[in-house]
Every structure is written in C-alpha cells, then in structure tokens.
Amino acid sequence: MTLRKRLITVLAVALCAGGVYGASKFGLAVHPGEVEGTQEDSLFGHRETLYLWYTDEALTDYLNSIAVSYSEFQDEVRVVPVYTPGREYLETINQASLHTEEIPDLYIVSNDSLEKAYLAGLASSVKLPEGVLPMQDMFPEAAVHAVTYHDKQIGYPFYFETSCFLYNETYLEDWARAQIEAEADIQEAEAAQEQAENMEEAEESTEAETEDIDGEESGTEEQDGEAENGVSADAVEARVAQALPKTIDDILSFADVYDAPEQVEAVFKWDVSDIFYNYFFVGNSIDVGGEDGDQADSIRIYNENAIQCMRVYQSLNQFFSIDTKEISYDSVLQDFMDGKIVYTIATTDALSKIEAAKAEGNFAYEYGISMMPDVSEELSSASLSVTQCVVINGYSEQKEMANDFAVYLTQYNTGTLYERTGKLPVYDSGDTYGDPNKEAFLQEYACSIPMPKMIETSNFWVELEIAFAKIWGGEDANDDLKALSEKIMSQVVGGEYEEEYIELPEENVEEYEDEVEETVEDQEQETSD
C-alpha cells in the first residue's frame, strides 16, 4: 500500500468509529477502581452518553469490550462506539457536530490531521486527571511530539505504525554456525601444526599442553550451553547479534560473503516504491515542522546530508536492481515468508501475518525484528511514524467525561489491543511487550519522526515519494531535492522560492559507489562460478 493510499485509509480508519464512556454529569473524575451498579437505570434515572467515532473496523470488537469494561468503573456513563467509514472523516465529524444531537464527543484520528482538526474547532486541549502521571513519563518522546500542537497536547496517543528491519533468523543462525565451525577448523589445524612441531622438543610437554587445551574447550561448552554439531547455541546467538547490520555498508559486506541457500533470491529487498519504507534514509537529515511537526519556519529539506543520503540510496539500485513499477510491500513480505529474502523492511502488520503463516505451516523459519540500520557511520537514519490519537471534540458539551474515558482507553486497557486488533499500543501496560520483536517496533517508534501536522505540507509525502522514485531511477539527487524543497517552501511562504545550489564534495560518494560496484562484480563472479 502506497503512502497516498495509507493516508486515505488511516484517516478513514482512525476517525470514523466512536462510542465511548464519559465521566458523570456531576464532573467526577474517573480513576480505575470498583464502582457498584452497572445497570442501565442508575440512581439518577439515566446514564450520560458519550459517542466515540472511529474508522477502522478492526477496532469494533475491542472498543465495544472497552465500553463495557468502563461501566464497571463508571456506572453513570455509557459509551457508544460509532464506526464511520469514509474519506472525508473530519468533514463528517464537523457536520455531525453542527447539525445533529448525537455529537461525536471524541474520536480516533492520525496525528498528521491534528492541525486541521484544531483549527476547525474539532480538537481541544486535553488534561490528565489528578493523580495521573504526565504524558512525558508514560509515553515515548515521539508520541508526545505527535499529539502536541503549538505547545498544547490536543490528543492522547493510542496506537502507532512505523517500519523496522525484518530478518530471517534461521538463515543467520545457519550462517553463524558455519562461520564458527570454519573458524574452529582453522584453529584446530593451526593447533595440530603447532603440536606436531612441539612434539619434536618434548613428548611430556606436548601431552600437558593437549590436556590444557581439551579442558578449556570442554569448559567453554558447559558455559555456552547445549551445543549443536560442536557449536554452542549461545555462541551462535552472539554471532547473529554481531552480524545484524548497523549500517547499509554492513548489509553490503554481508551480501559479499554470504553463501546463500539455493532458494534465496536476494539478501536485501524492500518496497522502494513506498515512502514509508524509504523514509529512514533521510529521516535524520531533513526537517519538516520541527519536533512537533507544526512550525512553518522549521523546514530543511535541501541540505548536504540529505543529498548524500539520497546518493547512497541511488547507488543501491546497482546492487539490488528492484523495479519500482513491479514491487509492492505485500509481494516483498510474501517473498520473505517463502524464504527468498534474508533482510527486508516491514511495518507492524508483518508480525501477525508471519505468525498466521507459521500457524498454517506456510512459514518454515524463525525470524527477528531489529531497529533500522543507519545509512552509514556518518549518516544516521530515522523511520517515519504515524500515531493514532484519541481526540476530544471541541464541540462536545461533555469534555471532562470524554477526557476521562480517553485516558482509560489509551492507558488502562492496552494489554489485549494487539492480540485483538493487530495494532501495537503506544502505552506499555506491562503485558504487551514481552515479545522482543514487538519491543523492537516500540524502540524504533520511540526515536522515529512523527508525520507533521502542517496543512501547507500535506502533499510533502507524495512529492517526496516521487523524488525517491526519480532518484532510484538515476536522476540527480541534488537537483531533485532542490526542486522538492522549492516546491514545498513556495506553498509555505505563499510565493516563489529558490534554494541556493549546494556544491557537494564528490569524493565520499564516488568512493561509496566504487565499493558497491566491487560488491556487485564479486556477486556476479560468484554466480558465474
């Protein structure tokens, strides 16, 4: 799914379903605890109603169950989740707020729509109830930036999407074991040679040295744990951890020495047509709106680091030769599950899809998730992220009740969110992130770049995706980034804008391209052999 379609889907999915519990009409703040009486007829004759809108149908059962569980804490409020599909979600909320009695009191929406919602009066500042820790103490930094607009927190982070590095752990373990065995063979041969030479000097000395060596090797096996074919599981695990790429260069170096099984078609393959999987290349080199994504005077797209990153990206086409017109995320993920790829880039949906394939017997490997590699030792990377937020409607007459339920929804009942919806919660309630693969996504999200909120830059992602495609295809990265920056800045300033051309030193780029060409030649030679 391209980012263009993703944004349409996310906007439609995050803001169309609703129905939530609110606090009592007497303004009582809601805190977890036991409250007697969950029947419809309360002491006061009726229950206040909150309407929670959402657009992702996958949330329906979960939100309904949360609405029921909330009544155990607050029996004077009922929450009605309202599923509302459609592309013009905010407009639909606006019309419902102005022309119906059942006003959406709160709704779920992606963080990049918060400025539009706030300026339309559809989002109000949120306030944590007394006794609840500040957001900065409970959520990752990226989540706090995602819901902050002009120094106001106008939503609660609920769940997120970002990209991580997905690898075939079985392949890496087999490779690591082979490497360790080969090294042991070399050491054994060297030891045998040394022993033969020393035997001429003294037989007793030779026997003593042999006993010492045997004792050391035996002790190592006991410490390392159960061994397979003479190689301990701990040693293999350590070598795999060491082999996981920290930079793009590490991927190329691994590809250069990896003796791939027959079914492997590519060491590294990803959807180069979608900006969501490409963005990490420039994530730490460009700035669109500052930390909170809301500052029009903080835009830095065209700069030396960004150009260098894009040239590295372009050079990879020589090695991986991925056709942007033929590639798709689904096809890449399927190739990974078929054992045709060692490394790829995936979003959180990969977890449930791979586990489902394993359960059906269609995935015969072990896998792992790690953080995205840097572009190089000098150029760091950062993934793009989208945060789905729970927002309090500015037109609601029950903001305090809605606010209390929003806290309950996003912080007190997130343990089963992934299991029931396939979505990873922003808040770690302690029973969701025991899996290291899920934890890797949370770690990547914590240092990711949230999509900016500025209306003036709403088309930036589509334009950046186009620029990536052009550069992958061979166009000059310097020229394309300059043109992209001028187009976005013209929208921001409301007139023509021209960037000063950057003269970039060619030495580093040419050296990197030479390394890629050498790796390609080595791979071609191995194939021909």
Summary of the structure (lengths in Angstrom):
residues: 529
radius of gyration: 27.8
end to end distance: 38.6
largest distance: 102.8
contacts: 1725
relative contact order: 0.16
helix: 49%
strand: 14%
